[in-house]
Amino acid sequence: MSDLKTGANPLFLRDEELRQGIELLFYAYRDFTAEPDAILAERGLGRAHHRAIYFIGRNPQITVSELLAILKITKQSLSRVINLLVEQDYIEQHQGTRDRRQRLLQLTEKGQALERALTENQRRRFARAYRQAGADAVEGFRQVLLGLIEEPPEEYLTQTDRRSARL
């Protein structure tokens, strides 16, 4: 990896600076997922299961369609993930109250415990990094992450609003 530079660089759009950002993101993701990956492996689960558990936990009563929109995976892939998580009693699904075709997903108690275990290390990492960086850097980091996302997060917020109206 390139030498880490500290301080603001006015030439932040140069190729070397961009490549350093890419490398740092790869290394950060590797370390960010290491402990959850080990916990998941003990249960025969992987990152797709982790993402589903995380977003179902953050959005109780989420529909399969809404989860598909967040995860951007195929219906077939999500179906395999959901079936295994239901089979292992991490999530439960039931019909929508207004539209019986909808499948609403939520974590079971076992699923909530797993979600907490998977997220705790990641929360600690974020808290440590945020403390070290300070509020201005955290806001800048959020802006960078938002800039990397193809779809604006507002779309997911409106899904949450629709879900609240359904309950």
C-alpha positions as CSV (number, residue, x, y, z in Angstrom):
1,M,0.0,0.0,0.0
2,S,1.1,3.6,-0.6
3,D,2.6,5.6,2.2
4,L,-0.2,7.1,4.3
5,K,-0.2,10.8,4.2
6,T,-1.7,12.9,7.0
7,G,-3.3,16.3,6.7
8,A,-5.4,17.8,4.0
9,N,-3.9,17.4,0.5
10,P,-5.1,20.1,-2.0
11,L,-4.4,17.6,-4.7
12,F,-6.9,15.0,-3.4
13,L,-8.2,14.2,-6.9
14,R,-4.8,12.9,-8.2
15,D,-4.6,9.3,-9.2
16,E,-2.4,8.4,-6.3
17,E,-4.7,9.9,-3.7
18,L,-7.7,8.2,-5.3
19,R,-5.9,4.8,-5.3
20,Q,-5.0,5.3,-1.6
21,G,-8.6,5.9,-0.8
22,I,-9.6,2.7,-2.7
23,E,-6.9,0.7,-0.8
24,L,-7.9,2.1,2.5
25,L,-11.5,1.1,1.8
26,F,-10.5,-2.4,1.0
27,Y,-8.4,-2.8,4.1
28,A,-11.1,-1.2,6.3
29,Y,-13.7,-3.5,4.9
30,R,-11.5,-6.5,5.5
31,D,-11.0,-5.7,9.1
32,F,-14.6,-4.4,9.6
33,T,-16.0,-7.8,8.5
34,A,-13.4,-10.1,10.0
35,E,-15.1,-10.8,13.4
36,P,-18.6,-11.0,12.0
37,D,-17.4,-13.4,9.3
38,A,-15.9,-15.7,12.0
39,I,-19.2,-15.7,13.9
40,L,-21.2,-16.4,10.8
41,A,-18.8,-19.2,9.7
42,E,-19.5,-21.0,13.0
43,R,-23.1,-21.1,12.0
44,G,-22.6,-22.0,8.4
45,L,-23.7,-18.5,7.3
46,G,-22.0,-15.8,5.1
47,R,-22.1,-12.2,4.3
48,A,-25.3,-12.3,2.4
49,H,-27.0,-13.7,5.6
50,H,-25.3,-10.9,7.6
51,R,-26.7,-8.2,5.3
52,A,-30.2,-9.7,5.5
53,I,-30.1,-10.0,9.3
54,Y,-28.8,-6.5,9.6
55,F,-31.4,-4.8,7.5
56,I,-34.3,-6.9,8.7
57,G,-33.2,-6.0,12.3
58,R,-33.1,-2.3,11.3
59,N,-36.4,-2.5,9.5
60,P,-38.8,-4.9,11.4
61,Q,-41.7,-5.9,9.2
62,I,-39.7,-5.2,6.0
63,T,-41.2,-6.7,2.9
64,V,-39.2,-9.1,0.7
65,S,-39.4,-6.5,-2.1
66,E,-38.0,-3.7,0.1
67,L,-35.1,-6.0,1.2
68,L,-34.4,-6.9,-2.5
69,A,-34.2,-3.1,-3.3
70,I,-31.7,-2.5,-0.5
71,L,-29.5,-5.6,-1.1
72,K,-29.7,-5.5,-4.9
73,I,-29.4,-9.2,-5.3
74,T,-31.6,-11.6,-7.3
75,K,-34.9,-12.9,-5.9
76,Q,-33.5,-16.4,-6.2
77,S,-30.4,-15.5,-4.1
78,L,-32.5,-13.8,-1.4
79,S,-34.9,-16.7,-1.3
80,R,-32.0,-19.0,-0.5
81,V,-30.8,-16.7,2.2
82,I,-34.3,-16.2,3.7
83,N,-35.1,-19.9,3.6
84,L,-31.9,-20.8,5.6
85,L,-32.5,-18.0,8.1
86,V,-36.1,-19.2,8.6
87,E,-35.0,-22.8,8.9
88,Q,-32.4,-21.9,11.5
89,D,-34.9,-19.7,13.4
90,Y,-33.1,-16.4,12.9
91,I,-36.0,-14.7,11.1
92,E,-39.7,-15.3,10.8
93,Q,-42.0,-14.2,8.0
94,H,-45.7,-13.7,7.8
95,Q,-48.3,-12.2,5.5
96,G,-49.0,-8.5,5.3
97,T,-52.2,-7.4,7.0
98,R,-53.4,-5.3,4.0
99,D,-51.9,-7.3,1.2
100,R,-51.7,-11.0,1.9
101,R,-49.3,-11.5,-1.0
102,Q,-46.6,-9.6,0.9
103,R,-44.1,-11.4,3.1
104,L,-43.1,-9.4,6.1
105,L,-39.8,-10.3,7.7
106,Q,-38.6,-9.8,11.2
107,L,-35.9,-11.2,13.5
108,T,-36.7,-13.8,16.1
109,E,-35.1,-13.5,19.5
110,K,-32.3,-15.8,18.3
111,G,-31.9,-13.5,15.3
112,Q,-31.8,-10.4,17.4
113,A,-29.1,-12.0,19.6
114,L,-27.1,-12.9,16.5
115,E,-27.5,-9.4,15.0
116,R,-26.2,-7.8,18.3
117,A,-23.2,-10.2,18.3
118,L,-22.4,-9.4,14.6
119,T,-22.8,-5.6,15.1
120,E,-21.1,-5.0,18.4
121,N,-17.5,-5.2,17.1
122,Q,-18.5,-3.0,14.2
123,R,-20.1,-0.4,16.5
124,R,-17.0,-0.3,18.6
125,R,-14.8,0.1,15.6
126,F,-17.0,3.0,14.3
127,A,-17.1,4.6,17.8
128,R,-13.3,4.5,18.1
129,A,-12.7,5.8,14.6
130,Y,-15.3,8.6,15.1
131,R,-13.8,9.6,18.4
132,Q,-10.3,9.8,16.9
133,A,-11.4,11.7,13.8
134,G,-13.8,14.2,15.4
135,A,-17.2,15.5,14.4
136,D,-16.1,17.4,11.3
137,A,-14.2,14.4,9.9
138,V,-17.2,12.2,10.6
139,E,-19.5,14.5,8.6
140,G,-16.9,14.5,5.8
141,F,-16.7,10.7,5.9
142,R,-20.5,10.5,5.7
143,Q,-20.5,12.8,2.7
144,V,-17.9,10.6,1.0
145,L,-19.9,7.4,1.7
146,L,-23.1,9.0,0.4
147,G,-21.2,10.1,-2.7
148,L,-20.2,6.4,-3.3
149,I,-23.8,5.2,-3.1
150,E,-25.6,5.0,-6.5
151,E,-29.1,5.4,-5.1
152,P,-29.9,8.2,-2.7
153,P,-30.7,6.8,0.8
154,E,-33.9,8.9,0.8
155,E,-35.5,6.1,-1.2
156,Y,-35.0,3.8,1.7
157,L,-36.3,6.3,4.2
158,T,-39.6,6.5,2.2
159,Q,-39.8,2.8,2.3
160,T,-39.6,3.0,6.1
161,D,-42.4,5.6,6.1
162,R,-44.5,3.3,3.9
163,R,-43.8,0.4,6.3
164,S,-44.9,2.4,9.3
165,A,-48.2,3.2,7.6
166,R,-48.8,-0.5,7.0
167,L,-48.5,-1.5,10.7
